[in-house]
């Protein structure tokens, strides 16, 4: 079990890095957003594909075909079963099984306990152990187990780093880079600590096979599932932020200024086009005559329309419901805002 002092040390180390992320996450959940949903960008799609590949590989390695064999579960034998009887129950023998036969015969119960802690690969390929009964054999096996322990997690961190890089994943994935790397490191540290602090002598009291604690195979399954779950959570965060479904960040002042500039440029282009059309109409006598005739008829029609009693009553009723003071104030604020924007943009 992980001690409380270890948990406190981990919180003191990771707390300053995780606290700002937690606060930002809480604020993003509370802040209402009416952001428009957008499709996943090509950069975010690449990040999601990398994370999905990492999760899929971790999930595949939990299948029985890729899981290292457990002699005791394969033969249904007790931990105290004699070595010749134990290996004679195997349907077929491999070079690794022959190496294990020699280690079990030489190391006795201690070798079997270390087998349940570290698995078959470490026991068969550890060059630091010459005597399986040595007093410091557990530390030697732990040193030999570090490369295989770290290899899986370092590959996982590599996938997370590539997926959350700005070049491959874009800004929507890069904003989760710290959370992704810290979660991968947390899974790695938890895995290493579980192996380093495991008390293998607990299996010495196991009488039947059902009492045996297959620590290596349980840890192997849990670590790969933890990697898969971590990838799923990071992928969900990237997808939600990339599609504006959650964690929407307000645009920066530079982006707001750019959007305002583009809007002004569009309005200016429309105004120039309208001015060109108006100049062309007013310079041609036929168009100018048609325009004057249109506005003359428009004035006559509106004059006749407002002379009707029903129209006058409707207009008076509408004006009676309007608050002139509020309308005047809103119009003044609108005009002030229009004339204030160029000043703020130029600052």
N, C-alpha and C positions, 0 to 999 in steps of 0.2 A: 504493500500500500504506500501511496505517496504521503509523506509527512506534511504536517501543517507548516513547518518552517520552509519546506520546499515550495509550497504554494505561495507563501508570503514573499519569498525571494523572486518567484516568477512574476507576481503582481507588481512588485517594486521595479522590476526590469522592464516589463511590457506595459505597465500602467501609463507612463507619460506618452507613449506612442499610440496606445489604443484609446485613451480618453478623448482626444479631439475627434476621432472618428465616431465614437459613440455619441458625442454631443451633436455632431453634424447629422448622424443617422436619426437621432431623436427629433431634431428640428425639421428634417426633411419629411418625417412621418406626420408631424403636426401641421406643417405648412400646407394650406390648401393650394391646389394647382389646377389650372384650367388649360394646361399645355396641350397642344395638338399632338395626337399620336402620330408617330412617324415610323416608317419601315426601318428594319435593321440595316445599318450602313454596311458597305463591303468590308470595312476595317473591323467593325464589331462582329461581323459574320466570321471573319478569319479567327478572331479571338475565341468565339464560341466553338468553332470547329476544333481548335487546339485543345480547349478544355474538355470538350466531349471525347476527343481521342484519349486524353489522359484518364478520364473517368472510365472509359470503356476498357482500356488496358488493365487498369486496377481491378475492374470487375471480372475480367477474363481470368486473371491470375488467382481468383478465389475458387475457380472450378477445380474439381478433384483431379483432373488430368494434369494441371500445373502445380498442384500442391504436393510438397514432398511427402513420401510414404512414411507412415507410422507403423513400425513393425508390430507393436502391441495391439493397436486397433485392427490391423490387417489380419492378425492371427487370433485375436481375442484372448491373448495370454495375460497372465498376471505379471507383475513387475518382478516377482521372485522366481519366475520360470527358469529352469536351467538353460544355459546358452545353447547346448546341442538340441534340446527339445524345441526351443524357441525358433531356431533357424530351420529346423527340419519341417516345421509347419508351413514355411513359405512355399508357395506353388513353384516359384522359380527363384534362382539366386543370381544376383548381379555382382560386379566387382565391388560396389559400395557395400553390399550386404556382407561380403567376405571380410572387408575391412572392419565393419561393425562387429562381426563375430569375434575377431581378434581383440578389439577394444573391450567388448563386454566380458570376454573370458579373462582379460588381464585386469580390467578395472573393477569388476564386480558390481556391487550395487551403486557405488558412486558414479561409475560410467553411465549407468542407466538413468540415474537422476539428472546428470548433465545432458544426456540425450533428450530427455523430456523438456529441458530448459532451452537448449540451443538448437536442437534439430540434428539431422544426420549429416548435413554438409559440413558444419563446423567441426564435428567430432572427427570426420574422416579426412579433413583437409587442413587441420590446424598444425603448422610446423613447430609451434612452441611447446607442444605436449609430447613428451616421450614416455612418461609414466602416467597412465590414467588414474592411478591411485595417489598421485602427489598431493601435497597439502594445498598448494596454490593453483591447482588445476582449474578451478573455477575462474580465476582472474585471467589465466592464459586463454581459456576458451572465450571469455568476454572480449579480450583484445582481438582475437581472430574473428569474432562475430561482428565487430564494428563495421568493416567494409561492406558486408552484405546488408547490414542494417541501414547504413547511410546511403547505399547505392540507390535503393528504391526511392527514398525521400529526396535525394539530390536530383534525380530525374524528374520527380514531381515538381520540385522548385524550378527546374529548367523550363518545364511546360508552362507553369504559372508565369514565370518571368517573360517568356516569349509572348504569351497571350495578352499580358497586360502592358506590353511595351507600346510606346506611342507610334513607332514605325509600323508595327503589325496590327495592333488592336485599336489604334486611334485614341482620341481623348476620352471617349466613353468607357473604354476598358482601362486606360492608364490611370484613371482616378481611383480605381480599386487595387492598384498595384501594391500599396502598403498592406492593405487588409489581406490580400491573397498571399503575399510572402510571409507575413506574420502567422497566418493560419497554417501554412505549410510547415513553417519552423516549429510551431506549437505541436503539431502532430508528430514531427520527427523527435522532438525532445521527449514527448510523452512515451513514444515507443522505446527510445533508448533507456529512459528511466525505468520503465517497466521491466526491461531485461536486467538492468544493472541491480535493481533492488529486489528481484524475485528470490524468495527463499526456497531453494530446490529441495531442502530436506523435508519439506512437508509431504512429499510423495513417499518418503521412506516408511510412513505409517500406513500406506495403502495396502489393504489385504487382497481385495478383488480388483478386477480391471475397472469396474464402474467407480471405484474410489480414486483411480489415478487421475491426476490433474494434467491434462495434455497442454501444458502452457505454451509451448512453441507453436503448435497448430492453432490454438485459440488466438494468440497474439498475431500470428500471420494473417488470419482471417479478419480480425478487428482492424489491424493497421491498414489493410487494403480497402476495407469498407470505409474507414475514416477518410482516406484519400479520396475515395469516390464521392462521399458526402460533401467534403470540402469543395471539390470541383463543382458539384451540383449547386451549392450555395453561391459560389463565386460566379458561375455561369448565369444563375438567376439574377444576381445583382447587375451584371453587365447588360443582360437582356432588358431588364426593367429600366435601367438608366438610358440605354441606347434608343429605346422606343418611347421615351417620355412617359412611361407608366408610373414611375416612382423616382424619387431622388433627383428631381428636376432642379438644376442649378439656374439661378437668374443670370441673364446675359451680362457680360462684363461691360463697363462703361465704353470701352473701345468698340464692342459689337453694337451697343445701342447707338453710338455716334455714327457708325458705318451704316446702320439701318436707316437712321434719320437722313443721312446724306443721300442714300439711294432713293428714298422717298421724295426728297426735294428735287433730285435730278429728274425723276420721273414726272413730277408735277411741272417742272420747268420745260421739259421736252413737250408735254401736252400743251402748255401755254404757248410755246413757240409755234407748234403746229396749228393751233387755233388762230394765232395772229397771222400766220401766212395765209390761211384760208380766208380770213376776214379781209385782208389786204387784196387778195385776188378777186373777191366778190365786189368790194367797193370800187375797184378800178375798172371793172367791166360794166358798161352802162346797162346791158340787159339784166345781169344778175342784181345790180343795184336797184333797178326798177322793181324787180320781183320782190326783193327784200322789203322795200318801202311799202309795196302793196300788201305784203303779208302782215306787217305790223299795223297798217291802217285798218285792215279787216279784223285783226286781233283786238284792236281797241274798240271797234264798233261792237263786236260780239260780247266782250266783257262788259261794255257799258249797258247793252241790252240785258245781259244776264243779271247784273246787280240791280236792275230796275224791277225785277220780279219780287213779289212780296215774300214768297217762301224762302228765297235765297237770302234776303235781308234779315228775316227772322232767324235763320240758321246762323248767319254770321254774327248777329247781335248776341245770340245765346252762347256761341263759342267765346266771344270776347268777354262776356260776363263771367265765364268760368275761369278765365286766365288771371293769374296774379301778375300784374304789371311789374311790381317791384322785383319779384323773383326772376321774371323773364329778363328784366333790365340787368340785374346782377349777373345772371348766367351769361348773357351776351357780353357784358364787360369782362368777365373772367375769360371767356373764350378768346376775345380780342387780345387781352393781355398775354394769354398763353402763346398766341401766334407770334406776337411781337417780341416775346421773351426768349423763344427757342433759338433764333439766330445768335442772340447775345451769349446764351449758355453754351452753344456749340462752338463759338469762337474763343471761349476761355480756355 
